[in-house]
């Protein structure tokens, strides 16, 4: 997973800080929309068609 700036958030262990991934319109590529969830809980992930 990469954020919108090309940072590999899984490699750097940052995924636990983020909760939303949205497709960017190019097939299965995702551009990550970043939200800190404000606590130490790992956010859940879900996918839906837009």
N, C-alpha and C positions, 0 to 999 in steps of 0.2 A: 504494500500500500504506500502511495506517495501523496504528499499534500500538494497544494496548488503551486508550490514553489519548487517542486522536484525533490523535496526531502523525503527519504525513505523512512516513514514514521515507524514501521515495524522493526527495521534494523536498529534504530536508535531507542527502541523501547518507549516510544511516545504514544503509541496507539491507545494506551489506557487513559490518556488525557482527552481523547477525541471521541465523539459519539456519532457523527453523521458522515456518511459517504454517499455522494450523488454521482450518477453517471454524467459524463461531460458531453454526451451526444455522439461520441465516436465509438460505436460498437460497445465492447465490454470494458473499455478504459474508464477509470473512475477518477474524478477530481474530488479531492477531499474538502468538505466544508468543516471547519474546525470549531468545536465548542468545548471549552473546559466544563466539566460537570460539577466543579466546585467542591468535590470531596474525594475521599480515597477509594470510593467504589468504582469498579470497572464498569463502564457503560455497556449496555447491550447493543447489539447490532441487528438491524433488520433491513431487508431490501424490498422495494416496491417499484412497480412500473409507473412512470410519470405519464 
